[in-house]
Amino acid sequence: MDTTGMTLRTMAFIACALSASAVQAQAAYPPTTIEVSVAVGQKIAIWVQPNYSVLCRSLGQPTFQLDSTPTLGEVLPEWVDYTVPDGRRCETMRFPGLIVWYQAGQAPGTDVVVWTVGFPRELTSRVPSSGEHRVTTTIVVR
């Protein structure tokens, strides 16, 4: 058996797996800008995110800070227990998560809201905190 070839194949597999998990983890964070449309008086989820590792371990409760106040509605953070859907890694397990809601008022127009979300890690996790992510959300109330 060729141990050098086997070692190289194993290293290539590990590199691919780590790259795929890094891409998957990065996609989980909110984009820097979000644009949504909502009807007058409607409540919508702007963004939903659990906080857990690829090893199915909790990384702690996400943090939320509202940096600018909306003029046509209200932004409401809701901390939830997120249950991973069937068919996904860590399926049916529960982790801390966050939903950012927007409740539109009674006047149409455009609202711009800036908020910051952070993903801490628990002390036993080897994964470092991803830091804070600032998001500018444009909401068109129609």
C-alpha positions in Angstrom: 0.0 0.0 0.0 1.3 3.4 -0.9 1.3 5.4 2.4 2.5 8.6 0.7 -0.4 8.6 -1.7 -2.8 7.7 1.0 -1.5 10.6 3.2 -1.8 13.1 0.3 -5.4 12.0 -0.4 -6.3 12.2 3.3 -4.8 15.7 3.5 -6.7 16.8 0.3 -10.0 15.5 1.7 -9.5 17.3 5.0 -8.6 20.6 3.2 -11.8 20.3 1.1 -13.9 19.5 4.2 -12.5 22.5 6.1 -13.0 24.8 3.1 -16.6 23.6 2.6 -17.4 24.2 6.3 -15.7 27.6 6.2 -17.8 28.6 3.2 -21.0 27.3 4.9 -20.2 29.1 8.2 -19.5 32.4 6.4 -22.8 32.3 4.5 -24.6 32.0 7.8 -23.7 35.6 8.8 -26.0 38.4 7.7 -25.0 40.4 4.6 -23.9 44.0 5.1 -27.2 45.2 3.4 -30.7 43.7 3.3 -33.6 45.1 1.3 -37.2 44.0 2.0 -40.7 45.1 1.2 -43.6 44.9 3.6 -47.3 45.9 3.6 -48.5 48.6 6.0 -49.1 47.1 9.4 -47.3 43.8 8.5 -44.7 42.1 10.7 -41.8 40.2 8.9 -38.7 38.5 9.9 -35.7 40.4 8.5 -33.2 37.8 9.5 -33.1 34.4 11.5 -29.9 32.8 12.7 -29.0 30.0 15.2 -25.5 29.9 16.8 -23.9 26.4 16.8 -20.8 24.7 15.5 -20.3 22.1 12.8 -19.7 19.7 15.7 -23.3 20.3 16.9 -22.3 22.3 19.9 -23.9 25.5 21.1 -21.8 28.6 20.6 -23.9 30.8 22.9 -26.7 33.3 22.6 -26.3 35.8 19.7 -26.2 39.4 20.6 -28.2 42.3 19.1 -27.9 46.0 19.1 -30.1 48.5 17.3 -27.8 51.3 16.0 -30.4 53.5 14.4 -34.1 53.8 15.1 -36.7 53.2 12.3 -39.1 56.0 11.6 -42.0 54.1 10.0 -42.1 51.0 12.2 -40.3 49.0 14.9 -37.4 46.6 15.0 -37.8 43.8 17.5 -35.1 41.2 18.4 -36.4 37.8 19.6 -34.1 35.3 21.2 -35.3 31.8 20.5 -34.5 28.1 20.8 -33.8 27.1 17.2 -34.5 23.5 16.2 -32.4 22.3 13.3 -34.7 21.0 10.5 -34.7 17.3 9.4 -32.2 16.5 6.8 -29.6 19.0 7.9 -26.4 18.4 10.0 -27.4 18.3 13.7 -31.1 17.7 12.8 -33.7 18.0 15.5 -31.1 19.4 18.0 -31.9 22.7 19.7 -29.6 25.7 19.8 -29.8 29.4 20.9 -30.8 31.7 18.0 -32.1 35.1 17.1 -34.9 36.5 14.9 -34.8 40.1 13.9 -38.4 41.3 13.3 -39.7 44.5 11.6 -43.2 45.6 12.5 -44.4 48.2 9.9 -46.5 51.1 11.1 -49.5 52.6 9.3 -47.7 55.0 6.9 -46.1 53.9 3.6 -42.5 55.0 2.7 -38.9 53.8 3.0 -37.3 53.0 6.4 -33.5 52.5 6.8 -32.4 50.7 9.9 -28.9 49.8 11.1 -28.3 47.0 13.5 -25.4 44.9 14.8 -25.5 41.2 15.5 -22.7 39.3 17.2 -21.9 35.6 17.6 -20.1 34.8 20.8 -18.7 31.4 21.6 -19.0 29.4 24.7 -15.8 29.0 26.8 -15.5 25.3 25.9 -15.6 26.0 22.1 -12.4 25.9 20.1 -14.1 28.1 17.4 -13.3 31.8 17.9 -16.1 34.4 18.0 -16.9 35.7 14.5 -17.2 39.2 15.9 -19.9 41.7 15.3 -21.7 42.1 12.0 -23.2 45.5 11.1 -26.2 45.4 8.8 -28.0 48.2 7.0 -31.6 47.2 6.2 -33.8 49.1 3.8 -37.5 48.4 4.3 -40.1 49.6 1.7 -43.4 50.0 3.4 -46.2 49.9 0.8 
